[in-house]
């Protein structure tokens, strides 16, 4: 190590001592070299001038002479005049091409876009010579020979240069004549130039592209960015002595005026090495003695540098012992100082790394605590497994959910602990999949310690360390509530919400299943229809209609075997499937249903139920759809047979409800019958119709059974919505009466008994005599009775006040003639 330092110091001393001597020698050598260079420059320019003259004679002159010769040919001029290049002209071109081996192609592009070529060539469709570079180049100097820039020739796809000349006839441009040559041909000509040992020439165009070179790979290269080119362009003599670090050459250039090209020659330094050799030898002698003196001086300076190295070694020992507090005191600028600097920088870097290590360890510890808390406090059950799917850790929620402590399950296979025996193969498959680096997520069932089963969502991730699966991170999420909700939703999707029996969707799926399986020898089907449901809904409201459906479903359910399927398959229709039932069994069920209906109806005086039934039995060979159709047809036949009696029963039920409620006040119906009978007689109603008028008076408000009690008995005036609901009672009453044989002949009077004389009544808006006489009579009697009797929100009027009110409304609400007769009637003391 010390020997290297001494050596270094010796070199330093040599530099100090020899600089003046070498500088003096260098200046002397440079002066001599300049003289030599000037002489070599002149010589190289002379050589390049000769070479340029040869090139012009060899190539440029011959090519231009050929163009002038061919374009001045009488045959060519005749062809130009006729606008048709014939075989004689083409043969002249071919002869010249064969005579001059540097000529590649001879061709003429006409102004109308045609081209004639030797050797013969057929252009592609769409080829237009007028857009080619050679054609355009001719117009830079019309009438003279112009040399184009290198371009890709269409025929052979080679890079060529063209000598071109525009051709005119009678002052009119007829086309462009061109001769082109391959860059390879130019390179062959340049290669033949004799410039001396190791010397060579290149030819570049006016854009500094190489168009000839003894190395074919250099063709087309642009040299405008080359150092020698930029230096040469700025030199007035166009001859320079150039070195790029790898070679030293004389570069000389001669311009070829005819083409705008430049011939550049490169003559190596070896050409004048012998003339500069004595100067170099003198310089080396001076350098030798200077080095010798420097060695002596360096030995004297070595001791100081050895002391610096010794201090560096001591600093290293302190760092090796773990002391990083050393101070940097060497401010020199040599290599030893640089080494000292790098060592102290390395020490600082090690200190920073140690601090970073401590910070990283602290951060890792923090993250470990964070993960541990996240793991322990997660609201989901988590287990960490090794690469064999054995438990190595579980969190608090896992212990609570599955009822195991870590000590009970540590090291055991997870599948042996919480996987039910029926799902053991599934558990093994999951472990295998995750250990193959595949995430797994599914809903499944797992087993607690007490043996109870729970629905869970399992999410298992592979634990990957250094690109290897080291274990499994398994998360178990309790989905029992979700499963219960799904089961409830599934239950509801197959159940009728109102009655609780199966719905049409389930009924049809069961039919399809039974038809596809064909496992049963026989199947019984019963179709049931609830009679009068619409009438109940329209009169008593949908709440009563819903009660009717639920009661019917209960009766049906209690009448069929437990294996039978009962479904609501329509608004008022039920279907029953009885596996294995024949005609006899179906008849028994049919009878049982009707017996239960009679028992129910006999115990209820206010509300009766009527069902129409039809049934059919089918073997496995028959169509279930046909059986359903047969049962449906039988049900409709029964419905038609007993529809009138069923409606009459319902109407009687409604009439019973009317009597039970005795609207507004007791005796209203009886008073109405008496007054209506008297006024009808005064109005000339036939005696046989008096009985119908009394029936009308008794049931004119039958529709009020369908009006809610909150509106009917409201202690005060009705608002607009309530009034609109109340006005529906005439329509409801009409529907009830039209369905009853006892009342259907007065249904029209019930519908129209609230029409006004002026047409502002309801529900139709009739006026005058369009309103039936019976309805006009009842309207007056009904209004009088209402005014003279107490209501929940007011006291009744006296007779005179009521008469005044009737008179005021005569002609508006009431028939004025009938009002006059009614007032006479009630004021007549004999009545």
TORGUVO-112922 format. One record per residue (C-alpha): x, y, z. Coordinates in steps of 0.25 Angstrom, whole numbers, plus 5000, padded with zeros to 4 digits. Example, Ala and Ser with C-alpha at 12.3 -4.5 7.8 and 13.67 -1.06 7.14 Angstrom:
// TORGUVO-112922
504949825031 505549965029 
// end
This chain:
// TORGUVO-112922
500050005000 501150105004 501950064991 500650114983 500650244990 502150264988 501850234973 500750334973 501650444979 502650414969 501650434958 501250564964 502650614965 502950574951 501750664946 502250784954 503650774949 503450734935 502350824932 503250944927 504150854919 503050784913 502250914910 503550964903 503650844895 502250834892 502250984886 503450954878 502750824873 501450894870 502251004861 502850894853 501550814852 500850944847 501850954836 501750804832 500250814832 500150934823 501050864813 500250734814 498950814812 499450874800 499950734795 498550674798 497850784791 498650764779 498450614780 496950634781 496850734770 497450624761 496450524766 495350614764 495750644749 495850494747 494450474753 493850584745 494550524732 494150374736 492750394741 492150534740 492650574727 492350434721 490950444726 490650584722 491250554708 490350434707 489150514710 489450624700 489750524690 488450444692 487550574693 488150634680 487950504672 487050524660 486250404663 486050454677 485550594672 484650534662 484050444673 483850574681 483150644670 482250524668 482050504683 482350354681 483650284686 483950174676 484850054676 485950124668 486150224679 486050114690 487150034683 488050164683 487850174698 488150024700 489450034692 489950154700 489550084713 490349954709 491550044705 491550114718 491550024730 491250134740 489850164733 488750084741 487450134733 487150224722 485750274721 484850394717 483650444725 482650514716 481850634721 480550554720 481050454730 481550344721 482950284722 483850204713 485050124719 486250044715 486349934720 484849914717 483949934729 482449934731 482050034742 480850004752 479550064749 479550204755 481050224753 481250374749 482750414746 482350554748 482350544763 483650464763 484950534769 485750524756 484650594748 484450714758 485950724759 486050764744 485250894746 486350954756 487050994743 486250964731 486950934718 488250894725 488750764731 488350754746 488850654756 487750604765 487850564780 487950414783 486550354783 485950214783 485750164769 484350104766 484849994757 485949924765 485649994779 487150034779 487650174783 488150244770 488550384765 487950434752 488550534742 487350604736 486950704725 485650764722 485250754707 484450854700 483850854686 483450984679 483551054692 482650954699 483150864710 482950714705 483650644716 484950604724 486050524719 486850444730 488050354732 488250294746 489350214752 489350134765 490150184777 490850054776 491450094762 491850234768 492550154779 493350074769 493850194762 494250264775 494950134780 495850134767 496450274772 497850254776 498150344788 499250274795 499350164806 498250164815 497550284808 496150284802 495150374797 493650394798 492650474789 491550554796 490350634790 490050774793 489150724806 490350654811 489850514808 490950414804 490650364790 491950294788 492850214798 493750104798 492950044809 491550014803 490850014817 491250164818 490350204806 489250294809 489850344822 489750494825 491150544830 490650694833 490750664848 492150604847 493250684853 494150674841 493050724832 492750844841 494150884842 494450864827 493250954824 493751074832 495251054827 495551154815 496451054808 495550934810 496750854815 496850824830 497750734839 496650664848 496650564859 495450504866 496250424877 496250294869 496950344857 497750464851 497550504836 497650604826 496350644821 496250714807 495050744799 494850794784 493550844779 493050784766 492250904760 491550824749 490750744760 490850824773 491550704779 492750704787 493950604786 494550584800 495850514802 496450454815 497950444816 498450374829 499450434838 500450324835 500750394822 501550504829 502050424841 503450404837 503650554835 503150584849 503950474856 505250554860 504450654867 503650544875 505050484879 505550614885 504350634893 504350494899 505850514903 505450634911 504250564917 505150454922 506150544930 504950614936 504350484941 505650444947 505650574955 504250554959 504550414965 505550474974 504650584979 503450494982 504350404991 504550525000 503050555000 502550415003 502750425018 501650525019 500650445011 500950325019 500550395032 499150425026 498950285022 499350235036 498250325042 497250265032 497550125037 497350175052 495950235048 495650095041 495950025054 495050115062 493950095053 494149945054 494049955069 492650025067 493150165069 492550255058 492850385064 494150405056 494450545051 494950575036 496250665036 496850635023 496550745013 497550705002 497050684988 497850564984 497350414983 497750394997 496850505001 495750454992 495850314999 495850385013 494550465008 493850335003 494250265016 493650365025 492350375016 492250225017 492250235032 491250345032 490350255022 490550135032 490050225043 488850265035 488550125032 488650085046 487650195050 486750155039 486850005044 486450055057 485250135052 484850015043 484849925055 484050025062 483050035051 483049885049 482649865064 481549975063 480949905051 481049765058 480349825070 479349895060 479149755053 478949685066 477849785071 477249775057 477249625057 476749615072 475749725071 475149685057 473649665058 473849545049 474349405053 475849395048 476749275048 478149265043 478649135038 479949075034 480349015020 479648885025 478348955029 478648935044 478249045053 479349135059 478449255063 477049295065 476449425069 475449465081 474249455072 474649315067 474749275081 473349335084 472649285072 473149145071 473349125086 474749085085 476049135092 477349145085 477949035094 476848935090 477048955075 478548995073 479248895063 477948825059 477348825045 476348925043 475448825036 475448735048 475048845057 473848925051 473448855038 472248765039 472448615035 471548635023 472348755018 473748695021 474148665006 473748815004 474648865015 475848785009 475548834995 475548985000 476848965008 477548904996 477049014987 477549124995 478849054997 479049064982 479049214983 477549234980 476549314988 475349244992 473949304996 472649234998 471449215007 471449085015 471149025029 472149005040 471948935054 472148995068 472748925079 471348895085 471048825072 470048935067 470248975052 470349115047 470249175034 471549255030 472149325019 473649275018 474649355011 476049295011 477349355006 478649295003 479849355012 480949375002 482449395008 483549404998 482649354986 482249224994 480949195001 481249195016 479849175021 478349215020 477649335026 476249295028 475049385031 473749335036 472549425035 471249395042 470149395032 469049325040 468149455040 468349465025 468049325022 466749335031 466349455023 466649375010 465849255014 464649355019 464749425005 464749284998 463549245007 462849375003 463149354988 462349224989 461249274999 460049354997 460249475006 458749485010 458349345013 459649275016 459449165006 460349134994 460249234982 460049214967 461549214965 461749094974 460449024969 460949024954 462448984958 461848864966 460948834954 462248834945 463048754954 461948644956 461748644940 463248634938 463548524949 462348434946 462548364959 461148354963 460048264958 458948364960 458748504964 457448574968 457248724965 456148814971 455848954967 455049044976 454449184974 453949274985 452549314981 452149464981 453549514985 453349634976 452049674981 452549674996 453749754991 452849854984 451849864996 452549835009 453949875005 455249795002 455449765017 454149685017 454649615004 455949585010 455249525022 454449435013 455649385005 456449355018 455249285024 455049205011 456549165011 456349115026 455149035023 455848965010 457148945018 456448875029 455648785019 456848725011 457948625015 459248675021 460048635008 459148704999 459548844993 458648964995 458949084986 458249214983 458349224968 457449344965 456749454972 455549374977 456049234972 456849124980 457448994974 457748864982 458648754978 458448614984 459548514981 459048374979 457548414979 456548354970 455048394967 454548334980 455548404989 455248534982 453748514984 454048494999 454848625000 453748694992 452648655002 453548685014 453748825009 452248855007 451948795020 452948895027 452349005019 450948965024 451448955039 452149095037 450949165031 449949105041 450749175052 450749305046 449549395043 450349515038 451349455029 451249335020 452149265010 451849194997 452949114989 452749054975 453648924973 454048844962 455048724962 455748624953 456648504955 457848474945 458748354943 460248374940 460048354925 459048474924 459348614923 459248694936 458848824928 457648744923 457248704937 457348844942 456448884930 455448774933 455348814948 455148964944 454048934935 453348844945 453448964955 452849064945 451648974943 451448964958 451549114959 450549134948 449549034954 449649104968 450049244965 448649314967 448449244980 449849284985 449549434981 448249424988 448849375001 449949495000 448849594998 448049545010 449349555018 449449695013 448049735016 448249675030 449349765032 448549885028 447449845038 448549825049 449149965047 447850035045 448450155039 448450295046 447250275055 446250165058 444850165051 445450235039 445050115029 443650105035 443350265034 443850265020 442950155016 441750225021 442050355015 442450295002 441150215001 440350345003 441050434993 441050324983 439550314984 439450464982 440450454970 439550354963 440450234965 439650104961 439250024973 440049894969 441349984970 441050034984 441649904990 442949924981 442950074986 442950025001 444049924998 444850044991 444650125004 445150015012 446449985004 446750114997 447950135006 448449985004 449750034998 450150095011 450549965016 451849985008 452150125014 453150125026 452550155039 453550265041 452850345030 451450295032 451350335047 452250455047 451750555056 451850675047 451850715032 452650635023 453850685015 454050675000 454750535000 453750485010 452550535003 453050474990 453150334997 451750355003 451150384989 451650244985 450550174993 449450194982 450350114972 450650004983 449249994986 448949974971 449949864970 449349794982 447949804977 448249764963 448849634969 447549594977 446249544971 445549614982 446049744979 446549754965 445249824960 445549944969 447049944966 446950064956 446150144966 447150124976 448250164967 447550304963 446850344976 447950454978 447750514964 447350664965 446250734957 447250834951 448250724947 449250754958 449050624965 449850494965 450250394961 449850414946 449350554946 447950534941 446950644941 445450674941 444550554936 445850474932 445850434947 444850324950 443550374957 443850274969 445250334971 444650474971 443650434981 444650364990 445550484989 444550584995 444150485006 445550455010 445950605011 444750635019 444950515029 446450555030 446150705033 445050675044 445850565052 447150585060 448550555055 449750535063 450250675059 448950755060 447450755065 446250725056 445450845050 443950865052 442950835041 442750975036 444251005035 444450875027 443350915018 443951055015 445250985012 444550885002 443851004995 445251074994 445850954987 444650924978 445150934964 446550914968 446650784975 445250734975 444050724965 443250854968 441950794966 442250674975 442750774986 441450844985 440650714987 441550674998 441350805006 439850795004 439850655009 440650675022 439850805025 438450745022 437850705036 437150595030 438350525026 
// end
